[in-house]
Amino acid sequence: MFDVGDSLRSAFARARAGLGDAQEAVARANAGKEGGRSADAAMAQTAAAAIFSEALLSAEHARFEEIKAVTK
């Protein structure tokens, strides 16, 4: 059987890494290790990573819905 998620596997790995990087940026900003606008930049990075992750999950969900429609 075709692995539905296989084509998105590298994108999910990239999303996971992006969320980890965003988490580190927020932690650095909260620790005060960077100047002024670092908190805003960290939150923007987090939002971008979350939007990318949500888009991937939506694509995966759409693929499963297509399979579900075919199997009915």
C-alpha positions as CSV (number, residue, x, y, z in Angstrom):
1,M,0.0,0.0,0.0
2,F,1.1,3.5,-0.7
3,D,2.5,5.4,2.3
4,V,0.3,8.5,2.3
5,G,2.7,10.5,4.5
6,D,5.9,9.4,2.8
7,S,6.0,12.4,0.4
8,L,5.6,14.8,3.3
9,R,8.1,13.1,5.6
10,S,10.9,15.6,4.9
11,A,8.5,18.5,5.3
12,F,7.4,17.2,8.7
13,A,11.0,16.9,9.7
14,R,11.6,20.5,8.6
15,A,8.5,21.6,10.5
16,R,9.7,19.8,13.6
17,A,13.1,21.5,13.4
18,G,11.5,24.9,12.8
19,L,9.4,24.5,15.9
20,G,12.4,23.5,17.9
21,D,14.4,26.5,16.6
22,A,11.4,28.8,17.4
23,Q,11.2,27.3,20.9
24,E,14.9,28.1,21.5
25,A,14.5,31.6,20.2
26,V,11.6,32.3,22.6
27,A,13.6,30.8,25.5
28,R,16.6,33.1,24.6
29,A,14.3,36.1,24.4
30,N,12.7,35.3,27.7
31,A,16.2,34.8,29.3
32,G,17.1,38.3,28.1
33,K,20.1,37.1,26.2
34,E,19.3,39.2,23.2
35,G,18.4,42.8,22.7
36,G,15.1,44.7,22.3
37,R,13.0,43.2,19.5
38,S,14.2,39.6,20.0
39,A,10.9,38.7,21.7
40,D,8.9,40.0,18.7
41,A,11.2,38.2,16.3
42,A,11.0,35.0,18.3
43,M,7.2,35.1,18.3
44,A,7.1,35.8,14.6
45,Q,9.4,32.8,14.1
46,T,7.1,30.7,16.2
47,A,4.0,31.9,14.3
48,A,5.7,31.1,10.9
49,A,6.7,27.6,12.1
50,A,3.2,26.9,13.5
51,I,1.5,28.1,10.2
52,F,3.8,25.8,8.2
53,S,3.0,22.9,10.5
54,E,-0.7,23.5,10.3
55,A,-0.5,23.6,6.5
56,L,1.3,20.2,6.5
57,L,-1.3,18.7,8.8
58,S,-4.0,20.0,6.6
59,A,-2.4,18.5,3.5
60,E,-2.1,15.1,5.3
61,H,-5.7,15.3,6.4
62,A,-6.8,16.1,2.8
63,R,-5.0,13.0,1.6
64,F,-6.7,10.8,4.2
65,E,-10.1,12.3,3.2
66,E,-9.4,11.4,-0.4
67,I,-8.5,7.8,0.6
68,K,-11.6,7.6,2.7
69,A,-13.8,8.8,-0.2
70,V,-12.3,6.2,-2.5
71,T,-12.8,3.3,-0.1
72,K,-16.5,4.0,0.5
